[in-house]
Amino acid sequence: MLNTRVAGRYAKSLIDLSIEQNMLDKVYADMLYMKRLLKDREFVLMLKSPIVTSDKKQTVLNALTGGRISDLTAKFNTLLIRKGRETNMPEVIEAFIEQYKVHMKIRVVKLTTATEVSEEMKKSIISKVNGMGEMNNIELISIVDPSIIGGFVLKVGDQVFDSSISNELNNISKHFQNNDYIYKVR
């Protein structure tokens, strides 16, 4: 398995080259397309298979991406296959997407709620988060998780704001378990 440092290096090289050739947005769109391709289990298994030769992997990849991605991305994919790194294409693509968002100052915000949130609420959250830092754009990812019972969990970068009912119930439970008054009575 390719470690994240090596995946980051491949991604950084592709970002630098795409900036140099003024194709950053096009390559980003290509990476999003490649990410959708990698959701196909059979395609991923084919890439990871030691039985399938690199020539056949290249032929399949060219058939799936031909005319849909830029020449720069196609050459990068060829390089990955030639270097034997095609099995780790998902990590490289994820590293590229993360580095692109940092470069473009896009802040990813994850909002987890028990039920679906309205569009006006999403806009309100985006405007509040916009004032928190120096990011130009906000990408809001809305997740529905009934296990939080109610409230919300907002993750902005490394910060987590947990106002869920399940978190409050856990806090109350811990408070009752560590109740000093009970020990004093005994």
Biotite code that builds the C-alpha atoms (Angstrom):
import biotite.structure as struc

atoms = struc.array([
    struc.Atom([0.000, 0.000, 0.000], chain_id="A", res_id=1, res_name="MET", atom_name="CA", element="C"),
    struc.Atom([1.300, 3.417, -0.953], chain_id="A", res_id=2, res_name="LEU", atom_name="CA", element="C"),
    struc.Atom([1.786, 5.667, 2.027], chain_id="A", res_id=3, res_name="ASN", atom_name="CA", element="C"),
    struc.Atom([0.286, 9.121, 2.117], chain_id="A", res_id=4, res_name="THR", atom_name="CA", element="C"),
    struc.Atom([3.670, 10.828, 1.808], chain_id="A", res_id=5, res_name="ARG", atom_name="CA", element="C"),
    struc.Atom([4.356, 9.242, -1.587], chain_id="A", res_id=6, res_name="VAL", atom_name="CA", element="C"),
    struc.Atom([0.765, 9.870, -2.736], chain_id="A", res_id=7, res_name="ALA", atom_name="CA", element="C"),
    struc.Atom([1.194, 13.491, -1.687], chain_id="A", res_id=8, res_name="GLY", atom_name="CA", element="C"),
    struc.Atom([4.383, 13.767, -3.718], chain_id="A", res_id=9, res_name="ARG", atom_name="CA", element="C"),
    struc.Atom([2.731, 12.423, -6.856], chain_id="A", res_id=10, res_name="TYR", atom_name="CA", element="C"),
    struc.Atom([-0.223, 14.756, -6.325], chain_id="A", res_id=11, res_name="ALA", atom_name="CA", element="C"),
    struc.Atom([2.057, 17.751, -5.682], chain_id="A", res_id=12, res_name="LYS", atom_name="CA", element="C"),
    struc.Atom([3.965, 17.040, -8.892], chain_id="A", res_id=13, res_name="SER", atom_name="CA", element="C"),
    struc.Atom([0.734, 16.934, -10.872], chain_id="A", res_id=14, res_name="LEU", atom_name="CA", element="C"),
    struc.Atom([-0.520, 20.143, -9.265], chain_id="A", res_id=15, res_name="ILE", atom_name="CA", element="C"),
    struc.Atom([2.746, 21.949, -10.000], chain_id="A", res_id=16, res_name="ASP", atom_name="CA", element="C"),
    struc.Atom([2.750, 20.776, -13.607], chain_id="A", res_id=17, res_name="LEU", atom_name="CA", element="C"),
    struc.Atom([-0.917, 21.659, -14.132], chain_id="A", res_id=18, res_name="SER", atom_name="CA", element="C"),
    struc.Atom([-0.333, 25.161, -12.686], chain_id="A", res_id=19, res_name="ILE", atom_name="CA", element="C"),
    struc.Atom([2.680, 25.559, -14.956], chain_id="A", res_id=20, res_name="GLU", atom_name="CA", element="C"),
    struc.Atom([0.576, 24.590, -17.988], chain_id="A", res_id=21, res_name="GLN", atom_name="CA", element="C"),
    struc.Atom([-2.413, 26.666, -16.797], chain_id="A", res_id=22, res_name="ASN", atom_name="CA", element="C"),
    struc.Atom([-4.634, 23.566, -16.613], chain_id="A", res_id=23, res_name="MET", atom_name="CA", element="C"),
    struc.Atom([-5.290, 23.276, -12.878], chain_id="A", res_id=24, res_name="LEU", atom_name="CA", element="C"),
    struc.Atom([-9.091, 23.450, -13.081], chain_id="A", res_id=25, res_name="ASP", atom_name="CA", element="C"),
    struc.Atom([-9.211, 20.993, -15.984], chain_id="A", res_id=26, res_name="LYS", atom_name="CA", element="C"),
    struc.Atom([-6.973, 18.484, -14.169], chain_id="A", res_id=27, res_name="VAL", atom_name="CA", element="C"),
    struc.Atom([-9.102, 18.893, -11.031], chain_id="A", res_id=28, res_name="TYR", atom_name="CA", element="C"),
    struc.Atom([-12.202, 18.036, -13.080], chain_id="A", res_id=29, res_name="ALA", atom_name="CA", element="C"),
    struc.Atom([-10.294, 15.040, -14.475], chain_id="A", res_id=30, res_name="ASP", atom_name="CA", element="C"),
    struc.Atom([-9.462, 13.876, -10.952], chain_id="A", res_id=31, res_name="MET", atom_name="CA", element="C"),
    struc.Atom([-13.115, 14.129, -9.936], chain_id="A", res_id=32, res_name="LEU", atom_name="CA", element="C"),
    struc.Atom([-14.005, 12.005, -12.982], chain_id="A", res_id=33, res_name="TYR", atom_name="CA", element="C"),
    struc.Atom([-11.294, 9.489, -12.053], chain_id="A", res_id=34, res_name="MET", atom_name="CA", element="C"),
    struc.Atom([-12.629, 9.377, -8.488], chain_id="A", res_id=35, res_name="LYS", atom_name="CA", element="C"),
    struc.Atom([-16.082, 8.461, -9.842], chain_id="A", res_id=36, res_name="ARG", atom_name="CA", element="C"),
    struc.Atom([-14.484, 5.718, -11.962], chain_id="A", res_id=37, res_name="LEU", atom_name="CA", element="C"),
    struc.Atom([-12.798, 4.284, -8.893], chain_id="A", res_id=38, res_name="LEU", atom_name="CA", element="C"),
    struc.Atom([-16.172, 3.707, -7.249], chain_id="A", res_id=39, res_name="LYS", atom_name="CA", element="C"),
    struc.Atom([-16.579, 0.734, -9.611], chain_id="A", res_id=40, res_name="ASP", atom_name="CA", element="C"),
    struc.Atom([-15.369, -2.263, -7.605], chain_id="A", res_id=41, res_name="ARG", atom_name="CA", element="C"),
    struc.Atom([-14.435, -4.329, -10.668], chain_id="A", res_id=42, res_name="GLU", atom_name="CA", element="C"),
    struc.Atom([-12.288, -1.519, -12.059], chain_id="A", res_id=43, res_name="PHE", atom_name="CA", element="C"),
    struc.Atom([-10.407, -1.175, -8.761], chain_id="A", res_id=44, res_name="VAL", atom_name="CA", element="C"),
    struc.Atom([-9.916, -4.946, -8.539], chain_id="A", res_id=45, res_name="LEU", atom_name="CA", element="C"),
    struc.Atom([-8.533, -4.944, -12.076], chain_id="A", res_id=46, res_name="MET", atom_name="CA", element="C"),
    struc.Atom([-6.060, -2.183, -11.175], chain_id="A", res_id=47, res_name="LEU", atom_name="CA", element="C"),
    struc.Atom([-4.922, -4.075, -8.079], chain_id="A", res_id=48, res_name="LYS", atom_name="CA", element="C"),
    struc.Atom([-4.688, -7.453, -9.763], chain_id="A", res_id=49, res_name="SER", atom_name="CA", element="C"),
    struc.Atom([-1.130, -8.758, -10.150], chain_id="A", res_id=50, res_name="PRO", atom_name="CA", element="C"),
    struc.Atom([-2.373, -11.120, -12.871], chain_id="A", res_id=51, res_name="ILE", atom_name="CA", element="C"),
    struc.Atom([-3.482, -8.367, -15.251], chain_id="A", res_id=52, res_name="VAL", atom_name="CA", element="C"),
    struc.Atom([-0.490, -6.937, -17.107], chain_id="A", res_id=53, res_name="THR", atom_name="CA", element="C"),
    struc.Atom([0.251, -3.242, -17.046], chain_id="A", res_id=54, res_name="SER", atom_name="CA", element="C"),
    struc.Atom([-0.416, -3.060, -20.821], chain_id="A", res_id=55, res_name="ASP", atom_name="CA", element="C"),
    struc.Atom([-3.940, -4.403, -20.343], chain_id="A", res_id=56, res_name="LYS", atom_name="CA", element="C"),
    struc.Atom([-4.524, -2.038, -17.416], chain_id="A", res_id=57, res_name="LYS", atom_name="CA", element="C"),
    struc.Atom([-3.399, 0.855, -19.613], chain_id="A", res_id=58, res_name="GLN", atom_name="CA", element="C"),
    struc.Atom([-5.721, -0.286, -22.423], chain_id="A", res_id=59, res_name="THR", atom_name="CA", element="C"),
    struc.Atom([-8.721, -0.493, -20.076], chain_id="A", res_id=60, res_name="VAL", atom_name="CA", element="C"),
    struc.Atom([-7.920, 2.874, -18.526], chain_id="A", res_id=61, res_name="LEU", atom_name="CA", element="C"),
    struc.Atom([-7.560, 4.474, -21.953], chain_id="A", res_id=62, res_name="ASN", atom_name="CA", element="C"),
    struc.Atom([-10.896, 2.983, -23.038], chain_id="A", res_id=63, res_name="ALA", atom_name="CA", element="C"),
    struc.Atom([-12.653, 4.382, -19.950], chain_id="A", res_id=64, res_name="LEU", atom_name="CA", element="C"),
    struc.Atom([-11.050, 7.813, -20.045], chain_id="A", res_id=65, res_name="THR", atom_name="CA", element="C"),
    struc.Atom([-10.385, 8.367, -23.740], chain_id="A", res_id=66, res_name="GLY", atom_name="CA", element="C"),
    struc.Atom([-11.647, 11.806, -24.759], chain_id="A", res_id=67, res_name="GLY", atom_name="CA", element="C"),
    struc.Atom([-12.979, 12.497, -21.265], chain_id="A", res_id=68, res_name="ARG", atom_name="CA", element="C"),
    struc.Atom([-9.762, 13.673, -19.600], chain_id="A", res_id=69, res_name="ILE", atom_name="CA", element="C"),
    struc.Atom([-6.961, 16.002, -20.624], chain_id="A", res_id=70, res_name="SER", atom_name="CA", element="C"),
    struc.Atom([-3.719, 14.804, -22.195], chain_id="A", res_id=71, res_name="ASP", atom_name="CA", element="C"),
    struc.Atom([-1.847, 15.853, -19.065], chain_id="A", res_id=72, res_name="LEU", atom_name="CA", element="C"),
    struc.Atom([-3.989, 13.615, -16.847], chain_id="A", res_id=73, res_name="THR", atom_name="CA", element="C"),
    struc.Atom([-3.777, 10.766, -19.368], chain_id="A", res_id=74, res_name="ALA", atom_name="CA", element="C"),
    struc.Atom([0.030, 11.015, -19.375], chain_id="A", res_id=75, res_name="LYS", atom_name="CA", element="C"),
    struc.Atom([0.026, 11.106, -15.572], chain_id="A", res_id=76, res_name="PHE", atom_name="CA", element="C"),
    struc.Atom([-2.092, 7.929, -15.485], chain_id="A", res_id=77, res_name="ASN", atom_name="CA", element="C"),
    struc.Atom([0.349, 6.302, -17.898], chain_id="A", res_id=78, res_name="THR", atom_name="CA", element="C"),
    struc.Atom([3.218, 7.296, -15.604], chain_id="A", res_id=79, res_name="LEU", atom_name="CA", element="C"),
    struc.Atom([1.463, 5.738, -12.601], chain_id="A", res_id=80, res_name="LEU", atom_name="CA", element="C"),
    struc.Atom([0.965, 2.479, -14.492], chain_id="A", res_id=81, res_name="ILE", atom_name="CA", element="C"),
    struc.Atom([4.526, 2.468, -15.854], chain_id="A", res_id=82, res_name="ARG", atom_name="CA", element="C"),
    struc.Atom([5.911, 2.983, -12.324], chain_id="A", res_id=83, res_name="LYS", atom_name="CA", element="C"),
    struc.Atom([3.659, 0.233, -10.905], chain_id="A", res_id=84, res_name="GLY", atom_name="CA", element="C"),
    struc.Atom([1.635, 2.699, -8.810], chain_id="A", res_id=85, res_name="ARG", atom_name="CA", element="C"),
    struc.Atom([-1.753, 2.079, -10.428], chain_id="A", res_id=86, res_name="GLU", atom_name="CA", element="C"),
    struc.Atom([-2.869, 0.071, -7.415], chain_id="A", res_id=87, res_name="THR", atom_name="CA", element="C"),
    struc.Atom([-2.634, 3.227, -5.352], chain_id="A", res_id=88, res_name="ASN", atom_name="CA", element="C"),
    struc.Atom([-4.432, 5.541, -7.738], chain_id="A", res_id=89, res_name="MET", atom_name="CA", element="C"),
    struc.Atom([-7.217, 6.248, -5.189], chain_id="A", res_id=90, res_name="PRO", atom_name="CA", element="C"),
    struc.Atom([-4.724, 7.645, -2.650], chain_id="A", res_id=91, res_name="GLU", atom_name="CA", element="C"),
    struc.Atom([-3.025, 9.813, -5.267], chain_id="A", res_id=92, res_name="VAL", atom_name="CA", element="C"),
    struc.Atom([-6.368, 11.176, -6.479], chain_id="A", res_id=93, res_name="ILE", atom_name="CA", element="C"),
    struc.Atom([-7.504, 11.957, -2.914], chain_id="A", res_id=94, res_name="GLU", atom_name="CA", element="C"),
    struc.Atom([-4.189, 13.687, -2.195], chain_id="A", res_id=95, res_name="ALA", atom_name="CA", element="C"),
    struc.Atom([-4.555, 15.763, -5.375], chain_id="A", res_id=96, res_name="PHE", atom_name="CA", element="C"),
    struc.Atom([-8.096, 16.826, -4.467], chain_id="A", res_id=97, res_name="ILE", atom_name="CA", element="C"),
    struc.Atom([-7.011, 17.814, -0.941], chain_id="A", res_id=98, res_name="GLU", atom_name="CA", element="C"),
    struc.Atom([-4.015, 19.782, -2.213], chain_id="A", res_id=99, res_name="GLN", atom_name="CA", element="C"),
    struc.Atom([-6.165, 21.492, -4.840], chain_id="A", res_id=100, res_name="TYR", atom_name="CA", element="C"),
    struc.Atom([-8.601, 22.649, -2.163], chain_id="A", res_id=101, res_name="LYS", atom_name="CA", element="C"),
    struc.Atom([-5.757, 24.006, -0.042], chain_id="A", res_id=102, res_name="VAL", atom_name="CA", element="C"),
    struc.Atom([-4.262, 25.781, -3.053], chain_id="A", res_id=103, res_name="HIS", atom_name="CA", element="C"),
    struc.Atom([-7.618, 27.318, -4.004], chain_id="A", res_id=104, res_name="MET", atom_name="CA", element="C"),
    struc.Atom([-8.389, 28.138, -0.328], chain_id="A", res_id=105, res_name="LYS", atom_name="CA", element="C"),
    struc.Atom([-11.523, 26.029, -0.289], chain_id="A", res_id=106, res_name="ILE", atom_name="CA", element="C"),
    struc.Atom([-12.639, 25.124, 3.224], chain_id="A", res_id=107, res_name="ARG", atom_name="CA", element="C"),
    struc.Atom([-14.474, 21.821, 3.562], chain_id="A", res_id=108, res_name="VAL", atom_name="CA", element="C"),
    struc.Atom([-17.188, 21.907, 6.211], chain_id="A", res_id=109, res_name="VAL", atom_name="CA", element="C"),
    struc.Atom([-19.028, 18.748, 7.246], chain_id="A", res_id=110, res_name="LYS", atom_name="CA", element="C"),
    struc.Atom([-22.450, 19.173, 8.783], chain_id="A", res_id=111, res_name="LEU", atom_name="CA", element="C"),
    struc.Atom([-24.015, 16.096, 10.361], chain_id="A", res_id=112, res_name="THR", atom_name="CA", element="C"),
    struc.Atom([-27.671, 16.249, 11.374], chain_id="A", res_id=113, res_name="THR", atom_name="CA", element="C"),
    struc.Atom([-30.344, 13.736, 12.323], chain_id="A", res_id=114, res_name="ALA", atom_name="CA", element="C"),
    struc.Atom([-32.598, 14.878, 9.460], chain_id="A", res_id=115, res_name="THR", atom_name="CA", element="C"),
    struc.Atom([-32.129, 16.684, 6.169], chain_id="A", res_id=116, res_name="GLU", atom_name="CA", element="C"),
    struc.Atom([-31.345, 20.413, 6.442], chain_id="A", res_id=117, res_name="VAL", atom_name="CA", element="C"),
    struc.Atom([-33.021, 23.093, 4.308], chain_id="A", res_id=118, res_name="SER", atom_name="CA", element="C"),
    struc.Atom([-31.065, 25.082, 1.723], chain_id="A", res_id=119, res_name="GLU", atom_name="CA", element="C"),
    struc.Atom([-31.554, 28.334, 3.637], chain_id="A", res_id=120, res_name="GLU", atom_name="CA", element="C"),
    struc.Atom([-30.048, 26.719, 6.754], chain_id="A", res_id=121, res_name="MET", atom_name="CA", element="C"),
    struc.Atom([-27.064, 25.544, 4.681], chain_id="A", res_id=122, res_name="LYS", atom_name="CA", element="C"),
    struc.Atom([-26.567, 29.092, 3.372], chain_id="A", res_id=123, res_name="LYS", atom_name="CA", element="C"),
    struc.Atom([-26.757, 30.432, 6.916], chain_id="A", res_id=124, res_name="SER", atom_name="CA", element="C"),
    struc.Atom([-24.107, 27.970, 8.098], chain_id="A", res_id=125, res_name="ILE", atom_name="CA", element="C"),
    struc.Atom([-21.859, 28.841, 5.152], chain_id="A", res_id=126, res_name="ILE", atom_name="CA", element="C"),
    struc.Atom([-22.118, 32.546, 5.960], chain_id="A", res_id=127, res_name="SER", atom_name="CA", element="C"),
    struc.Atom([-21.257, 31.918, 9.635], chain_id="A", res_id=128, res_name="LYS", atom_name="CA", element="C"),
    struc.Atom([-18.269, 29.736, 8.744], chain_id="A", res_id=129, res_name="VAL", atom_name="CA", element="C"),
    struc.Atom([-17.104, 32.303, 6.182], chain_id="A", res_id=130, res_name="ASN", atom_name="CA", element="C"),
    struc.Atom([-16.361, 34.722, 9.000], chain_id="A", res_id=131, res_name="GLY", atom_name="CA", element="C"),
    struc.Atom([-14.199, 32.188, 10.851], chain_id="A", res_id=132, res_name="MET", atom_name="CA", element="C"),
    struc.Atom([-11.104, 32.321, 8.655], chain_id="A", res_id=133, res_name="GLY", atom_name="CA", element="C"),
    struc.Atom([-9.310, 33.312, 5.527], chain_id="A", res_id=134, res_name="GLU", atom_name="CA", element="C"),
    struc.Atom([-10.789, 30.770, 3.147], chain_id="A", res_id=135, res_name="MET", atom_name="CA", element="C"),
    struc.Atom([-12.352, 32.115, -0.038], chain_id="A", res_id=136, res_name="ASN", atom_name="CA", element="C"),
    struc.Atom([-14.863, 29.359, -0.665], chain_id="A", res_id=137, res_name="ASN", atom_name="CA", element="C"),
    struc.Atom([-16.814, 26.981, 1.510], chain_id="A", res_id=138, res_name="ILE", atom_name="CA", element="C"),
    struc.Atom([-17.719, 23.455, 0.417], chain_id="A", res_id=139, res_name="GLU", atom_name="CA", element="C"),
    struc.Atom([-20.506, 22.179, 2.660], chain_id="A", res_id=140, res_name="LEU", atom_name="CA", element="C"),
    struc.Atom([-20.940, 18.435, 2.918], chain_id="A", res_id=141, res_name="ILE", atom_name="CA", element="C"),
    struc.Atom([-24.250, 17.571, 4.539], chain_id="A", res_id=142, res_name="SER", atom_name="CA", element="C"),
    struc.Atom([-24.542, 14.160, 6.190], chain_id="A", res_id=143, res_name="ILE", atom_name="CA", element="C"),
    struc.Atom([-27.710, 12.692, 7.687], chain_id="A", res_id=144, res_name="VAL", atom_name="CA", element="C"),
    struc.Atom([-27.037, 10.456, 10.703], chain_id="A", res_id=145, res_name="ASP", atom_name="CA", element="C"),
    struc.Atom([-30.113, 9.547, 12.784], chain_id="A", res_id=146, res_name="PRO", atom_name="CA", element="C"),
    struc.Atom([-27.903, 8.204, 15.586], chain_id="A", res_id=147, res_name="SER", atom_name="CA", element="C"),
    struc.Atom([-27.151, 11.750, 16.802], chain_id="A", res_id=148, res_name="ILE", atom_name="CA", element="C"),
    struc.Atom([-30.888, 11.982, 17.675], chain_id="A", res_id=149, res_name="ILE", atom_name="CA", element="C"),
    struc.Atom([-31.055, 15.758, 17.158], chain_id="A", res_id=150, res_name="GLY", atom_name="CA", element="C"),
    struc.Atom([-28.951, 18.891, 16.995], chain_id="A", res_id=151, res_name="GLY", atom_name="CA", element="C"),
    struc.Atom([-25.870, 18.920, 14.793], chain_id="A", res_id=152, res_name="PHE", atom_name="CA", element="C"),
    struc.Atom([-22.164, 18.176, 14.542], chain_id="A", res_id=153, res_name="VAL", atom_name="CA", element="C"),
    struc.Atom([-20.157, 20.724, 12.557], chain_id="A", res_id=154, res_name="LEU", atom_name="CA", element="C"),
    struc.Atom([-16.592, 19.914, 11.533], chain_id="A", res_id=155, res_name="LYS", atom_name="CA", element="C"),
    struc.Atom([-14.541, 22.826, 10.185], chain_id="A", res_id=156, res_name="VAL", atom_name="CA", element="C"),
    struc.Atom([-10.995, 21.720, 9.469], chain_id="A", res_id=157, res_name="GLY", atom_name="CA", element="C"),
    struc.Atom([-9.677, 20.306, 12.746], chain_id="A", res_id=158, res_name="ASP", atom_name="CA", element="C"),
    struc.Atom([-12.379, 21.914, 14.876], chain_id="A", res_id=159, res_name="GLN", atom_name="CA", element="C"),
    struc.Atom([-15.499, 19.957, 15.833], chain_id="A", res_id=160, res_name="VAL", atom_name="CA", element="C"),
    struc.Atom([-18.597, 21.646, 17.232], chain_id="A", res_id=161, res_name="PHE", atom_name="CA", element="C"),
    struc.Atom([-20.800, 18.909, 18.668], chain_id="A", res_id=162, res_name="ASP", atom_name="CA", element="C"),
    struc.Atom([-24.255, 20.116, 19.697], chain_id="A", res_id=163, res_name="SER", atom_name="CA", element="C"),
    struc.Atom([-25.947, 16.794, 19.179], chain_id="A", res_id=164, res_name="SER", atom_name="CA", element="C"),
    struc.Atom([-28.415, 15.356, 21.637], chain_id="A", res_id=165, res_name="ILE", atom_name="CA", element="C"),
    struc.Atom([-26.490, 12.074, 21.731], chain_id="A", res_id=166, res_name="SER", atom_name="CA", element="C"),
    struc.Atom([-23.366, 13.985, 22.836], chain_id="A", res_id=167, res_name="ASN", atom_name="CA", element="C"),
    struc.Atom([-25.316, 15.817, 25.533], chain_id="A", res_id=168, res_name="GLU", atom_name="CA", element="C"),
    struc.Atom([-26.767, 12.517, 26.799], chain_id="A", res_id=169, res_name="LEU", atom_name="CA", element="C"),
    struc.Atom([-23.266, 11.026, 26.916], chain_id="A", res_id=170, res_name="ASN", atom_name="CA", element="C"),
    struc.Atom([-22.042, 14.038, 28.901], chain_id="A", res_id=171, res_name="ASN", atom_name="CA", element="C"),
    struc.Atom([-24.918, 13.701, 31.372], chain_id="A", res_id=172, res_name="ILE", atom_name="CA", element="C"),
    struc.Atom([-24.221, 9.980, 31.714], chain_id="A", res_id=173, res_name="SER", atom_name="CA", element="C"),
    struc.Atom([-20.542, 10.668, 32.476], chain_id="A", res_id=174, res_name="LYS", atom_name="CA", element="C"),
    struc.Atom([-21.553, 13.320, 34.990], chain_id="A", res_id=175, res_name="HIS", atom_name="CA", element="C"),
    struc.Atom([-23.762, 10.855, 36.873], chain_id="A", res_id=176, res_name="PHE", atom_name="CA", element="C"),
    struc.Atom([-21.059, 8.181, 36.797], chain_id="A", res_id=177, res_name="GLN", atom_name="CA", element="C"),
    struc.Atom([-18.516, 10.589, 38.320], chain_id="A", res_id=178, res_name="ASN", atom_name="CA", element="C"),
    struc.Atom([-20.864, 12.144, 40.860], chain_id="A", res_id=179, res_name="ASN", atom_name="CA", element="C"),
    struc.Atom([-18.843, 13.133, 43.948], chain_id="A", res_id=180, res_name="ASP", atom_name="CA", element="C"),
    struc.Atom([-21.940, 13.460, 46.153], chain_id="A", res_id=181, res_name="TYR", atom_name="CA", element="C"),
    struc.Atom([-22.708, 9.762, 45.994], chain_id="A", res_id=182, res_name="ILE", atom_name="CA", element="C"),
    struc.Atom([-19.192, 8.900, 47.224], chain_id="A", res_id=183, res_name="TYR", atom_name="CA", element="C"),
    struc.Atom([-19.512, 11.336, 50.158], chain_id="A", res_id=184, res_name="LYS", atom_name="CA", element="C"),
    struc.Atom([-22.776, 9.726, 51.334], chain_id="A", res_id=185, res_name="VAL", atom_name="CA", element="C"),
    struc.Atom([-21.282, 6.222, 51.436], chain_id="A", res_id=186, res_name="ARG", atom_name="CA", element="C"),
])
